[in-house]
């Protein structure tokens, strides 16, 4: 594929990803409170069984965003390839792995949690306790080291490299780097069990994510003209 074709594909996917990020954020805001955190697995499953719609929308939007972001990772790498090959190859690999694990994790949630929630609602006390205790086994990356940490490292690095070499506007690079920091704050909040930190970081990412993806998409597509 020619460089222009790659930039056009990556740009289109980036714009689409930027449109799905708000869908996920809005769905999250409309979720019942017990579904916004897995701190109480039993409450989560009970709530999901009663009202799964917004959770399913959020998980589906996250799958699509992660899959689309794979094309963005590759296109961005091509855009700044000559800046620093070593750092670029490493963080591009992290970005691909992080987006892939994210997509797989949310696909697992879409496939497994509805059935678990239905079974939970009909089960006796002992089975409910066992089902709730196993909820976290659905996750491939419970603390987010890959889904948030790896992608956050990719965002930080590529935007720092791009800013240093003026490969795209500095404000765009600062927004992307801010998103990378927000991703790492989610990891920190999850590991340290600080829910406020996770909430603030997630809200920051939900604001910066659409701006960065759409602006990046326009930047990549502009390079094809």
C-alpha positions in Angstrom: 0.0 0.0 0.0 1.3 3.4 -0.9 2.1 5.9 1.8 -0.8 8.1 0.7 -3.2 5.2 0.8 -2.1 4.3 4.3 -2.5 7.9 5.5 -5.9 8.1 3.9 -7.0 4.8 5.6 -5.5 5.8 8.9 -7.1 9.3 8.7 -10.6 7.9 8.0 -10.3 5.3 10.8 -9.1 8.0 13.2 -12.1 10.3 12.4 -14.5 7.3 12.9 -12.7 6.4 16.2 -13.1 10.0 17.3 -16.9 9.7 16.7 -17.2 6.4 18.7 -15.4 7.8 21.8 -18.2 10.1 22.7 -20.7 7.3 22.1 -18.9 5.2 24.7 -18.7 8.2 27.2 -22.4 9.1 26.9 -23.4 5.4 27.3 -21.2 5.3 30.4 -22.9 8.3 31.9 -26.4 6.8 31.3 -25.4 3.5 32.9 -27.0 2.7 36.3 -24.4 3.5 39.0 -23.6 -0.1 39.9 -22.5 -0.7 36.3 -20.0 2.2 36.3 -17.7 0.3 38.5 -16.9 -3.3 39.2 -16.1 -2.6 42.8 -19.2 -4.6 43.8 -19.5 -7.5 41.3 -22.8 -8.7 42.8 -24.4 -5.3 42.4 -23.0 -5.0 38.9 -24.4 -8.3 37.8 -27.8 -7.6 39.3 -28.0 -4.2 37.7 -26.8 -5.6 34.3 -29.4 -8.3 34.3 -32.1 -5.6 34.9 -30.8 -2.9 32.5 -28.0 -4.0 30.1 -28.6 -1.6 27.2 -26.1 1.2 27.9 -23.4 -1.2 29.0 -23.7 -3.1 25.8 -23.6 0.2 23.8 -20.4 1.2 25.7 -18.7 -2.1 25.2 -19.6 -2.2 21.5 -18.3 1.3 21.0 -15.0 0.5 22.7 -14.5 -2.6 20.5 -15.0 -0.5 17.3 -12.8 2.3 18.6 -10.0 -0.2 19.4 -10.2 -1.9 16.0 -10.2 1.4 14.2 -7.3 2.7 16.3 -5.1 -0.1 14.9 -5.1 1.6 11.5 -4.3 4.9 13.3 -1.3 3.4 15.1 0.2 2.1 11.8 -0.5 5.3 9.9 1.0 7.5 12.6 4.1 5.4 12.6 4.6 6.0 8.9 4.1 9.7 9.4 6.9 10.1 11.9 9.1 7.1 10.9 12.3 9.0 10.3 12.2 10.8 13.7 13.5 8.0 16.0 13.2 4.5 14.7 13.9 2.7 17.9 11.4 4.5 20.1 8.9 4.4 17.3 9.0 0.7 16.7 8.8 -0.1 20.4 5.8 2.1 21.1 4.1 1.2 17.8 4.2 -2.4 19.0 2.8 -1.3 22.4 0.0 0.5 20.6 -0.9 -2.5 18.4 -0.9 -4.8 21.4 -2.8 -2.4 23.6 -5.6 -1.8 21.0 -5.8 -5.5 20.3 -6.1 -6.5 23.9 -8.7 -3.8 24.4 -10.8 -5.1 21.5 -10.6 -8.7 22.8 -11.4 -7.7 26.3 -14.6 -5.9 25.4 -15.6 -8.7 23.0 -15.3 -11.1 25.9 -17.5 -8.8 28.0 -20.1 -8.7 25.2 -20.0 -12.5 24.9 -19.9 -13.6 28.5 -21.4 -11.0 30.8 -25.0 -11.1 29.5 -25.2 -14.9 30.2 -23.5 -14.5 33.6 -26.0 -11.7 34.6 -29.0 -13.8 33.6 -27.7 -16.8 35.5 -26.9 -14.6 38.5 -30.5 -13.3 38.6 -31.9 -16.8 38.7 -29.4 -18.4 41.0 -29.4 -19.2 44.7 -27.2 -17.5 47.2 -24.2 -19.8 46.9 -24.2 -19.7 43.1 -24.6 -15.9 43.1 -21.5 -15.6 45.4 -19.5 -17.9 43.1 -20.6 -16.0 39.9 -19.8 -12.6 41.4 -16.4 -13.9 42.6 -15.5 -15.0 39.1 -16.6 -11.8 37.3 -13.0 -10.5 37.1 -12.0 -13.6 35.2 -13.8 -12.1 32.2 -11.1 -9.4 32.0 -7.9 -10.1 30.1 -6.2 -7.1 31.8 -7.9 -6.4 35.1 -5.6 -3.5 36.1 -5.3 -1.9 32.7 -1.5 -2.2 32.3 -1.9 -3.1 28.6 -5.3 -1.6 27.7 -4.5 1.8 29.2 -0.8 1.7 30.1 0.5 0.4 26.7 -1.8 2.7 24.7 -0.9 5.6 27.0 2.8 5.0 26.5 2.2 5.0 22.7 0.3 8.3 22.9 2.9 10.0 25.0 5.8 8.8 22.8 4.5 9.5 19.3 3.2 12.9 20.3 6.5 13.8 21.9 8.4 12.7 18.8 6.0 14.5 16.5 6.3 17.7 18.6 10.1 17.6 18.5 10.2 17.1 14.8 7.2 19.3 13.9 5.4 16.4 12.2 2.0 17.8 13.3 0.8 20.9 15.2 2.1 21.3 18.7 -1.4 21.7 20.2 -2.4 18.4 18.7 0.7 16.8 20.2 0.0 18.3 23.6 -3.6 17.0 23.5 -2.4 13.5 22.6 0.3 13.6 25.3 -2.4 14.7 27.8 -4.5 11.7 26.8 -1.5 9.4 27.4 -1.1 10.8 30.9 -4.8 10.3 31.5 -4.5 6.7 30.5 -1.7 6.1 33.0 -3.7 7.8 35.7 -6.5 5.2 35.1 -3.9 2.5 35.7 -2.7 4.2 38.9 -6.2 4.7 40.2 -7.2 1.1 39.4 -4.1 -0.4 41.0 -4.3 1.9 44.1 -8.1 1.6 44.3 -8.6 5.3 44.0 -12.0 5.6 42.2 -11.9 9.4 42.1 -8.6 9.3 40.2 -10.1 6.8 37.7 -13.2 9.0 37.2 -11.3 12.2 36.7 -8.8 10.5 34.3 -11.6 8.8 32.3 -13.5 12.1 32.0 -10.3 13.8 30.8 -9.7 11.1 28.2 -13.3 11.2 27.1 -12.8 14.9 26.4 -9.4 14.8 24.8 -9.9 11.5 22.9 -12.4 12.7 20.3 -10.5 15.9 19.7 -7.2 14.1 19.1 -8.6 11.3 16.9 -10.6 13.6 14.7 -7.8 16.3 14.4 -5.3 13.5 13.7 -7.6 12.0 11.1 -7.8 15.3 9.3 -4.1 15.8 9.6 -3.4 12.4 8.1 -5.9 12.8 5.3 -4.6 16.3 4.5 -1.2 14.8 3.8 -2.7 12.8 0.9 -3.6 15.9 -1.1 
